[in-house]
């Protein structure tokens, strides 16, 4: 039965994560080095702010997701642990700082993301473009994926990103159409699809991601896959939603590894070039392999 009500789950249930969600961070030398550079350069990473369960593996393998535009978001999505409020002015030095950090970390692949900056006329697109350009100039051997906001659907802002030619441009749907207005702040399901459509029409390799376990049905997940393929989205990530705090949207269901595998096979049959689908998958998980694919 479909519902628009916020799912309820007892605190005792929330604390009982299934065995497949229990992980440990193996801190090898490269992980320690990456962590130190991030801290020394006062960089914001979604790996840390989003409490990503894979940061040990990613940092240890020479990939990282850096967050630009500050660490305060103008939106207040019910699934996200990033601080909401009035952001600080953009730092004009940040593009060079990010590029320098990528150099020092010897990253073979970097993912750049950002908070939403609806306080800025261009949504921060020029800052994005400057950052991509600096990385491309300073780290020509590093492949790059940019996980962008919707820029309120402004195609001029999107074009600023496109013309810098990152290898992949990603924009997450986050959830299915029915739940989108309940858990996303100012974002819109149709607008997100239109962003991906505009990118693909301009020759970009596009990627999107969904969190599962928010209360969606299998039919709705498959419908979202169809919507993404209709706008020529080529790469899809599916992972388990984990509630950051008790103030956030509760987990409605822990999706089994078998169900994730089923979704992967369905996605591949629908024509996605690559589907990353497992409980601990996040948007940037194995992102370097998506470029190779």
N, C-alpha and C positions, 0 to 999 in steps of 0.2 A: 504494500500500500504506500502510495506517495504521500508525503506530508511536507508542509512548509514550516512546521514547528521545529524549534531547536531541540535536538535529541537530548535525552536525559540519561546520564550514566552515573551510577553511584561512585563515590570517591574510592571505595574499596576495589571496585572494578577497574578504575583508571590506573591503580597502582599495580595491577596484575597484568603486566605485559606478557604476551606469549614468548616462548623460548627463542623464536626466530628474530625477535627484536632486541635481544640482549647482545651487546657488543662490547669489545674492549679495544682501546686505542693502543696500537703497537708503535711506540715512539722510537723509530730508527734515527740514524744520524741526520738524514735529510729532513725528516720531520722536525727535529730539534732546530736545525739551521733555519728552515722556513719560518717556524714559529718565532724565532729570535728576530729575524729581519722584519717580520710583520709588526712585532712589538716595538722594535727600535725606530721604525719609520712611522709609527702611529697610524698604521693603515687600518681601515675598516674592512672586515671580511664577513661575508654572509656565512662562511664556515663557522665563525664564532657566534655572531649575533643570532643566527638561525639555529644554533645548537646542532649543526649537521653531524650525524653519526658517522660520516665517512671521512672526516677531515684527517684522521690518522693515515688512512690508506692514500688519500689524494696528495696530501703534503709529502708523504713518504715516497710517492711516485713521481714527484716533480710537476704537479698541477695544483692550482689554487684558484679560488674565486674571490676577487677583490671588489669591494663596494665603493663607488665614488659618489660625490655629491653630498657627503656628510653622513651622519648616522641617525638623523631625525627625519622621519617621513611625514608628508602632509596628509597621508591617508591613514585610516585605522582599521585595516582588515582584521576580521575576527580570528584569523588563523595565524597571524604573524606576530613575532615577538620583537620586531623592530620598534624603537621608541617613536611615538607620535607627538607632533607639536609643531612649533614654528622653527624651521631650519635656520641654521647660521648661513651667512653669505658664502657663496662658493669660493674656494681657495684657488687663486690663479696658478699657484705652484703645484697643485695636485696632479695634473697630467704628467709633469716631469717626475714627480715623486713616485707615482705608480710605475712609470716606465723604468725608472732607476731600480726600484724594488724588484721588478721582474728580471732585470739584468742580474742583480745580485743573487737572486734565488735560482738563476739558470733554469727558468721554467721552460719546458718544451711546449706547454700549452697553457694558456691563461683564459679564464672566464671573467669578464667584467660585468658587474651589475650595478644597480643604484637604487636609492630610495626614490620615491615619487617626489618631484619638485613642482607641484602645481602652483607654487608661489611665483614661479618664473614664467615669463611670457612664452619662452620656447620650451618649457618643461625641462630645461637643462641640456637640450640637444647640442648646442654649440660646445658646451663643456665636454659632452660625450665625444663629439667629433675631434676636439683637441686631444683628448686622452688617447683615442684610437690612433691618431696620427703620430703622437709621441711614441707610442709602443711600437708601431710599425717601423718608425725611423731608428729607434734605439735597439730594438730586438727583432731584426728581420727574420730570424730563424724560429721565432715563437709564433705558433698558430694561435688564432684568437676567435673566441666566441663572445658575443655581447648579448646579455640577457636584459632586454630593455623594457621600460614601462610603456604604457600606451600613448604617452604624450597627448592625451585627450583626443586622439585620432588625427592630430595635425600632420598632414602629409609633408608639409615643408620641413618639419622637425624630423620626420622619418627619413626624408631624402638626405639630410645632413649626415645621418648615420650610414645610409646606403653608399654614398659616394666615397666613403673611407675604406670600403671593401674588406670588412672583417670576413673571415672564412664562413662563419655561421651567425645569423641573427636569430635570437630566440625571444619569444614572448609567451608567457604562460597563461593558459586559460584558467588554471588553478582548480576549477571544479566544473560540474555539469551545469547546464542552463538553468535548471530549476533552483539550484542552491546558490548560484552566482550572486543574485542581489541580497542574499542573506548573509554571506560570509565575506564578500568583497566590499570595499568601502565605496570609492567613486568609480570603480571599474565597471565595465559593461560587457556582457558576453558577446553581443553582436559587434561592438566596437573592437574587441580583441580579435575576433575573426577577421574583421575588415583590415586591421593592422597587418595580420599575417598574409592576407590576400594581396595587399598593396606591396608588401615586401617581395612576395613570390612573383608578382607581375613584373617586378623590376629585376628579375634574374637572381634573387637572393636564395641561398639555401636556408630554409626556415625550420624552426624547431619549437615545440611547445610541450608543456607538462601539466599533469593533473595530480592532485592529491586524492587518494581514495580513503574511504572510511569516515567520510563526513555525513553520510546518510544517503548516498546515491544508490541507484539500482544498476544492475548489470546492463539493462537495456539503455539506460541513460549514458553509461560510459561508452557503449557501442555507438549510440547516436552522436556523441561528441567526436568520436573517431571519424565518423562519416562527415561531420561538419568540417573537421580539420582537413580531411583529404579533399573535400570540395574546394578548398582554397589552396590546395597543393602544398600543404605542410608535409615535410618529408621525414622529420625525425620526431619521435614521441617518447616522453619519459613518464612512467607511472610509479608512484611510491605511496607508502602508507603515511597518512596524516598522523602526527603526534601532537597532542595538546601541549603548548609551551607552559601555560599556567592555568590555574582554575578559573581565571577571568576570560580565557579564550574559549572558542567553540569546542564543545566536548567531542571526544571520539565516539562515533556511533557504532563502529565495528572495526575489528582487526581483521583485515583481509588476509587470507591464507596464501602461502607461497604457491600452492597449486592454482589458485584463482588468478594470481598475478601471471603465472605461466600461460594460463588460458588466454588472458588479455593480450599477452605478447604475441601469441600465435594468431589471434584474431586481427591484431593490428598489422602484422606482416602480410596476412592474406588480403588486407585492404589496400596494400600498396605502399605502406611506409617503408622507407629505405632502411630504417633502423628503429627498433623499439627496445627501450631499456625498461624492464618491468620487473620489480621485486620490492619487497617490503621496505628495504633501506635505501632504495633509489631516491636521489634528489636531482634537481634540474641539471646540475653540472657533473653528476656522477658518470665517470668514464667518458667525459666530454672529448678527450683527445682521440678516442676511438671513433667518435661520431665524425670527426674531421677526416680521419683515414678512410672511413667507410665511404 
